[in-house]
């Protein structure tokens, strides 16, 4: 017997003389309630504690002891919101769902399977995707956001944050002490845009701090490679905030990508605008010319690549005329411009159909991570966060139907009966 959960579809065909047979009952879950089914299980004879094969599960495509319909619903619900809310939605639709603990168990195992299978399944999904008509450019971006993580606390350690003293005794056993720490999670996006920089489609990815950003970059480059095969003349750009460590990850990955010979780089325009506004408030805190000067800067940045050089020169000259306190406040903004002005040539980006803002990536921090993992009272373990971010990113990338079509096949095999 070789087929079991996690293997590709195949056939089960084995002589009855070489396997042990046990017939008994088991409980399965469906949208119509719990099902008690009498079925046979098999195990290779002579192999101590070998894998158990349940032909019924493989023939019916049961997923984690649930029917395909229920498992699909739980995976989708887990990607969209917490399972308590999903159970309420199912009950309102007159479904008879299993306990929330059972749903959490199923969702977690489906998430684990999705993580293990995603490299292969994503390659199949990409083959079926087409570059939208009117696409002229592809923009990628990498960012980070925080997630509340539950981490075990040593028995002799004090809490990381003050806790309220509990006046009433615990009715149940006191759970193991934990601290909640906010840890970084990574997100990455690739957006295909038209000739005016409008997004046509965005693919989103997320990873925990332990997983790091390398896996996300591999996924982004695989998407980019697939798009360039269909549209080789497409412009490529990187638009994100100014974090140096994230730029290093992206540029190193692009330099090792054979399908990309050249690309544009840009600091998100909103971050630059914040800097320019703050700098003007330091240089001209009471001048009536400040708003008009800011608008002129914005207009020039849209049409001329050298506009940022003129802006920097003006600020440097103003720096020499400021008092020491104001000069000290302006200095970080001047350093920021000096280090990043090569990535502030927005006129060239617009001419290539690339966006000048990292809204797609910033929005992914909220839509994939924030909305799903930062609700009131939520805290995550590493495994659970990895599972939910994987399914959530697939859903937010409009890939869930095609991804599930391949994922559910991993639970199916053709079963044949062979006489001894």
C-alpha positions as CSV (number, residue, x, y, z in Angstrom):
1,X,0.0,0.0,0.0
2,X,1.6,3.3,-1.0
3,X,-1.2,5.9,-1.4
4,X,-2.0,8.0,1.6
5,X,-2.8,11.6,2.5
6,X,-0.4,14.0,0.9
7,X,0.5,11.9,-2.1
8,X,-0.6,12.7,-5.7
9,X,-3.7,10.9,-7.1
10,X,-3.0,7.3,-8.1
11,X,-4.4,3.9,-7.8
12,X,-4.7,1.4,-4.9
13,X,-4.3,-2.1,-6.0
14,X,-2.9,-4.8,-3.7
15,X,-3.4,-8.5,-3.1
16,X,-5.5,-9.3,-0.1
17,X,-2.9,-11.8,1.0
18,X,-0.3,-9.0,1.6
19,X,-2.5,-6.7,3.7
20,X,-4.2,-6.8,7.0
21,X,-8.0,-6.1,7.0
22,X,-10.1,-4.6,9.7
23,X,-13.7,-3.7,9.4
24,X,-15.2,-1.2,11.8
25,X,-17.1,2.0,12.2
26,X,-15.9,5.6,12.0
27,X,-17.3,9.1,12.2
28,X,-17.3,11.5,9.4
29,X,-18.5,15.1,9.1
30,X,-20.7,16.7,6.5
31,X,-22.8,19.8,5.9
32,X,-25.8,17.7,6.9
33,X,-24.3,16.5,10.2
34,X,-22.2,13.8,11.6
35,X,-22.2,10.5,9.7
36,X,-21.3,7.1,11.3
37,X,-20.0,4.8,8.6
38,X,-18.9,1.2,8.6
39,X,-15.8,0.8,6.5
40,X,-12.7,-1.3,6.0
41,X,-9.1,-0.2,6.8
42,X,-6.0,-1.9,5.5
43,X,-2.4,-2.1,6.7
44,X,0.6,-3.9,5.2
45,X,1.1,-7.2,6.9
46,X,4.5,-7.6,8.6
47,X,5.0,-3.8,8.9
48,X,4.7,-2.7,12.5
49,X,2.6,0.5,12.9
50,X,2.7,1.0,9.1
51,X,0.5,3.5,7.4
52,X,-3.3,2.7,7.4
53,X,-5.2,3.0,4.1
54,X,-8.9,3.6,4.1
55,X,-10.2,2.9,0.6
56,X,-13.5,4.7,1.3
57,X,-11.7,7.9,2.2
58,X,-9.6,7.8,-1.0
59,X,-12.4,6.8,-3.3
60,X,-14.8,9.5,-2.0
61,X,-12.1,12.1,-1.7
62,X,-12.8,12.8,1.9
63,X,-10.6,15.6,3.3
64,X,-9.5,15.3,7.0
65,X,-12.6,13.1,7.8
66,X,-14.9,15.6,6.2
67,X,-16.9,15.5,3.0
68,X,-15.4,17.5,0.1
69,X,-18.2,20.1,0.4
70,X,-17.7,20.6,4.1
71,X,-13.9,20.7,3.8
72,X,-14.0,23.3,1.0
73,X,-16.4,25.4,3.1
74,X,-14.2,25.2,6.2
75,X,-11.0,26.1,4.2
76,X,-12.7,29.0,2.5
77,X,-14.2,30.2,5.8
78,X,-10.9,29.9,7.5
79,X,-9.3,32.1,4.8
80,X,-12.0,34.7,5.1
81,X,-12.7,35.1,8.8
82,X,-12.6,33.2,12.1
83,X,-14.4,29.8,12.3
84,X,-16.8,31.0,15.0
85,X,-18.3,33.4,12.5
86,X,-18.2,30.8,9.8
87,X,-20.1,28.3,11.9
88,X,-22.8,30.9,12.6
89,X,-23.1,31.6,8.8
90,X,-23.4,27.9,8.1
91,X,-26.0,27.4,10.9
92,X,-28.0,30.4,9.4
93,X,-28.0,28.5,6.1
94,X,-29.6,25.5,7.9
95,X,-26.4,23.5,7.8
96,X,-25.5,21.1,10.6
97,X,-21.8,21.7,11.2
98,X,-19.4,19.9,13.5
99,X,-18.0,21.4,16.7
100,X,-15.7,24.4,16.4
101,X,-12.8,22.3,17.7
102,X,-13.3,19.9,14.9
103,X,-13.5,22.7,12.3
104,X,-10.3,24.2,13.7
105,X,-8.5,20.9,13.5
106,X,-9.7,20.4,9.9
107,X,-8.7,23.9,8.9
108,X,-5.3,23.6,10.4
109,X,-4.5,20.3,8.7
110,X,-5.8,21.6,5.4
111,X,-3.5,24.7,5.8
112,X,-0.6,22.4,6.5
113,X,-1.3,20.5,3.3
114,X,-1.7,23.7,1.4
115,X,1.7,24.9,2.5
116,X,3.4,21.6,1.5
117,X,1.6,21.5,-1.8
118,X,1.8,25.1,-2.8
119,X,5.0,25.0,-4.8
120,X,3.6,22.4,-7.2
121,X,0.0,23.6,-7.2
122,X,1.0,27.2,-7.9
123,X,2.9,26.1,-11.0
124,X,-0.3,24.5,-12.3
125,X,-2.3,27.6,-11.4
126,X,0.1,29.9,-13.2
127,X,0.0,27.8,-16.4
128,X,-3.8,28.4,-16.6
129,X,-3.6,32.2,-15.9
130,X,-3.4,34.7,-18.7
131,X,-1.9,38.2,-18.7
132,X,-4.9,40.6,-18.9
133,X,-5.3,42.5,-22.2
134,X,-3.8,46.0,-22.0
135,X,-1.0,45.0,-19.6
136,X,2.2,46.9,-20.1
137,X,4.1,46.6,-16.8
138,X,4.5,44.4,-13.7
139,X,5.3,46.0,-10.3
140,X,6.4,44.0,-7.3
141,X,6.8,45.1,-3.7
142,X,7.7,43.7,-0.3
143,X,6.6,44.9,3.1
144,X,6.2,43.9,6.7
145,X,3.5,44.3,9.4
146,X,3.0,43.1,12.9
147,X,1.0,40.1,14.3
148,X,0.2,39.3,17.9
149,X,2.0,36.0,18.7
150,X,1.4,33.8,21.8
151,X,4.8,32.6,23.1
152,X,5.4,30.4,26.1
153,X,6.7,32.0,29.2
154,X,9.2,30.4,31.5
155,X,7.7,29.3,34.8
156,X,9.9,31.6,36.8
157,X,9.6,34.6,34.5
158,X,7.4,37.6,35.1
159,X,4.8,38.6,32.5
160,X,6.0,40.8,29.7
161,X,3.1,43.2,30.3
162,X,1.2,43.8,33.5
163,X,-1.9,41.6,33.9
164,X,-5.0,42.2,36.0
165,X,-5.1,40.2,39.2
166,X,-7.8,37.5,39.0
167,X,-10.1,37.7,42.0
168,X,-12.3,34.7,41.3
169,X,-10.7,31.3,41.3
170,X,-10.3,29.3,38.1
171,X,-13.0,26.7,37.6
172,X,-10.8,24.7,35.2
173,X,-7.1,24.0,35.3
174,X,-5.0,27.1,34.9
175,X,-3.5,27.2,31.4
176,X,0.2,27.4,30.8
177,X,1.4,31.0,31.0
178,X,2.0,32.8,27.8
179,X,3.1,36.3,26.8
180,X,1.8,38.1,23.7
181,X,4.5,39.7,21.6
182,X,4.0,41.5,18.3
183,X,6.2,39.9,15.7
184,X,6.7,40.9,12.0
185,X,5.0,39.1,9.2
186,X,6.1,39.6,5.6
187,X,3.8,40.4,2.6
188,X,4.6,40.6,-1.1
189,X,2.7,41.5,-4.2
190,X,3.0,41.5,-8.0
191,X,0.6,43.8,-9.8
192,X,0.1,43.9,-13.6
193,X,-0.8,47.4,-14.8
194,X,-2.0,49.2,-17.9
195,X,-0.4,52.1,-19.7
196,X,-1.6,54.6,-17.0
197,X,-0.4,52.6,-14.1
198,X,-3.8,51.2,-13.1
199,X,-3.9,47.7,-11.5
200,X,-5.4,45.0,-13.6
201,X,-4.6,42.0,-11.4
202,X,-2.7,41.6,-8.1
203,X,-1.3,38.4,-6.7
204,X,-0.6,38.5,-2.9
205,X,1.6,36.4,-0.6
206,X,2.4,36.4,3.1
207,X,4.8,34.6,5.4
208,X,5.5,34.5,9.1
209,X,8.7,36.0,10.6
210,X,10.2,32.5,10.9
211,X,9.5,31.7,7.3
212,X,11.1,34.9,6.2
213,X,10.8,36.8,2.9
214,X,12.8,34.4,0.7
215,X,9.9,32.1,-0.1
216,X,7.7,35.1,-1.0
217,X,10.4,36.4,-3.4
218,X,10.5,33.0,-5.1
219,X,6.7,33.1,-5.6
220,X,6.8,36.7,-6.9
221,X,9.5,35.8,-9.4
222,X,7.7,32.7,-10.5
223,X,4.6,34.9,-11.2
224,X,6.8,37.5,-13.0
225,X,8.5,34.8,-15.1
226,X,5.1,33.4,-16.2
227,X,3.9,36.9,-17.1
228,X,7.1,37.7,-19.1
229,X,6.7,34.5,-21.1
230,X,3.4,35.7,-22.3
231,X,4.4,39.4,-22.7
232,X,8.2,39.7,-23.1
233,X,8.2,43.4,-23.7
234,X,6.5,44.2,-20.4
235,X,8.3,46.8,-18.1
236,X,9.3,45.6,-14.7
237,X,9.4,47.8,-11.6
238,X,9.9,47.6,-7.8
239,X,7.8,50.1,-5.8
240,X,8.0,49.9,-2.0
241,X,9.0,51.9,1.1
242,X,12.6,52.8,1.9
243,X,13.5,50.0,4.3
244,X,17.1,49.1,3.2
245,X,16.8,45.5,4.3
246,X,13.8,44.9,2.1
247,X,15.4,46.5,-0.9
248,X,18.4,44.2,-0.5
249,X,16.2,41.1,-0.6
250,X,14.3,42.3,-3.7
251,X,17.3,43.5,-5.7
252,X,19.4,40.4,-4.9
253,X,16.6,38.2,-6.1
254,X,16.1,40.2,-9.3
255,X,19.8,40.1,-10.1
256,X,19.7,36.3,-10.0
257,X,16.6,36.1,-12.2
258,X,17.5,35.3,-15.8
259,X,14.2,36.4,-17.2
260,X,14.7,40.0,-16.0
261,X,17.5,42.1,-17.6
262,X,16.5,45.5,-16.3
263,X,14.0,47.0,-14.0
264,X,12.9,50.4,-12.5
265,X,13.0,51.1,-8.8
266,X,10.9,53.7,-6.9
267,X,10.3,54.8,-3.3
268,X,6.5,54.9,-2.6
269,X,5.4,58.4,-3.5
270,X,3.3,58.8,-0.4
271,X,6.3,58.3,1.8
272,X,8.2,61.0,-0.1
273,X,5.3,63.4,0.1
274,X,5.2,62.9,3.9
275,X,8.9,63.8,4.0
276,X,8.6,66.9,1.8
277,X,5.6,68.2,3.8
278,X,7.5,67.7,7.1
279,X,10.6,69.4,5.6
280,X,8.6,72.5,4.4
281,X,7.0,72.8,7.9
282,X,10.5,73.0,9.3
283,X,11.9,75.5,6.8
284,X,8.7,77.7,6.3
285,X,6.5,77.1,9.4
286,X,4.5,80.3,8.9
287,X,5.0,81.2,5.3
288,X,1.9,81.6,3.0
289,X,4.0,80.3,0.1
290,X,4.4,76.8,1.6
291,X,1.2,75.3,0.1
292,X,1.9,76.6,-3.4
293,X,5.5,75.5,-3.2
294,X,4.4,72.0,-2.2
295,X,2.0,71.9,-5.1
296,X,4.7,73.0,-7.6
297,X,7.0,70.2,-6.3
298,X,4.3,67.7,-6.8
299,X,3.6,68.8,-10.4
300,X,7.3,68.8,-11.3
301,X,7.8,65.3,-9.9
302,X,5.1,64.0,-12.2
303,X,6.8,65.3,-15.4
304,X,10.5,65.6,-14.8
305,X,13.0,63.1,-13.4
306,X,15.4,65.8,-12.3
307,X,12.7,67.5,-10.1
308,X,13.9,65.7,-7.0
309,X,17.4,67.1,-7.6
310,X,16.1,70.7,-7.6
311,X,14.0,70.0,-4.5
312,X,17.1,68.6,-2.7
313,X,19.2,71.6,-3.7
314,X,16.5,74.0,-2.4
315,X,16.3,72.2,0.9
316,X,20.1,72.1,1.3
317,X,20.4,75.8,0.8
318,X,17.6,76.4,3.3
319,X,19.4,74.1,5.8
320,X,22.4,76.5,5.9
321,X,20.1,79.4,6.9
322,X,18.2,77.6,9.7
323,X,18.9,77.9,13.4
324,X,20.6,74.8,15.0
325,X,17.4,73.3,16.4
326,X,15.5,73.5,13.1
327,X,18.6,72.3,11.1
328,X,18.8,69.3,13.4
329,X,15.2,68.4,12.6
330,X,15.7,68.9,8.9
331,X,18.8,66.8,8.6
332,X,17.1,63.3,8.6
333,X,15.0,64.4,5.7
334,X,18.0,65.5,3.7
335,X,19.8,62.2,4.4
336,X,16.6,60.3,3.3
337,X,16.6,62.3,0.0
338,X,20.3,61.8,-0.6
339,X,20.1,58.0,0.0
340,X,16.9,57.5,-2.1
341,X,16.7,60.2,-4.8
342,X,17.8,57.7,-7.4
343,X,14.4,55.9,-6.8
344,X,12.4,59.1,-7.1
345,X,12.3,59.4,-10.9
346,X,8.5,59.2,-11.1
347,X,8.2,60.6,-14.6
348,X,10.0,57.6,-16.0
349,X,7.8,55.2,-14.1
350,X,4.7,56.9,-15.4
351,X,6.0,56.7,-19.0
352,X,6.4,52.9,-18.6
353,X,3.0,52.4,-17.1
354,X,4.3,51.6,-13.6
355,X,2.6,52.9,-10.5
356,X,4.3,55.5,-8.3
357,X,2.8,54.2,-5.1
358,X,3.0,50.9,-3.2
359,X,-0.7,50.9,-2.4
360,X,-1.1,47.3,-3.6
361,X,1.6,46.1,-1.1
362,X,0.5,48.4,1.7
363,X,-3.1,47.3,1.2
364,X,-2.0,43.6,1.4
365,X,-0.7,44.3,4.9
366,X,-4.3,45.1,5.8
367,X,-6.3,42.8,3.6
368,X,-4.3,39.6,4.1
369,X,-2.7,40.1,7.5
370,X,-4.4,42.8,9.4
371,X,-8.1,42.0,8.9
372,X,-7.6,38.3,9.4
373,X,-5.1,38.1,12.3
374,X,-5.5,41.3,14.4
375,X,-9.1,41.0,15.5
376,X,-9.9,41.6,19.2
377,X,-8.4,38.9,21.4
378,X,-6.6,37.0,18.6
379,X,-3.1,35.7,19.2
380,X,-1.3,33.1,17.1
381,X,1.1,30.3,17.3
382,X,3.7,29.9,14.5
383,X,2.0,26.9,12.8
384,X,-1.5,28.4,13.0
385,X,-0.4,31.7,11.6
386,X,1.4,30.1,8.7
387,X,-1.7,28.0,7.8
388,X,-4.1,30.9,7.9
389,X,-1.8,33.3,6.0
390,X,-1.3,30.8,3.2
391,X,-5.0,30.2,2.7
392,X,-5.8,33.9,3.1
393,X,-3.3,35.0,0.5
394,X,-4.6,32.4,-1.9
395,X,-8.2,33.7,-1.4
396,X,-7.2,37.4,-1.7
397,X,-5.3,36.6,-4.9
398,X,-8.6,35.3,-6.5
399,X,-6.9,31.9,-6.8
400,X,-8.9,29.8,-4.2
401,X,-11.2,28.0,-6.7
402,X,-8.3,26.9,-9.0
403,X,-6.0,26.1,-6.0
404,X,-8.6,24.0,-4.3
405,X,-9.3,22.0,-7.5
406,X,-5.7,20.8,-7.3
407,X,-5.4,20.5,-3.5
408,X,-8.5,18.3,-3.1
409,X,-7.0,15.8,-5.6
410,X,-4.3,15.0,-3.1
411,X,-6.9,13.2,-1.0
412,X,-8.2,11.0,-3.9
413,X,-6.9,7.8,-5.4
414,X,-8.5,5.1,-7.7
415,X,-9.3,2.1,-5.6
416,X,-9.4,-1.4,-7.2
417,X,-10.2,-4.7,-5.7
418,X,-7.8,-7.5,-6.6
419,X,-8.5,-11.1,-5.7
420,X,-5.8,-13.0,-3.7
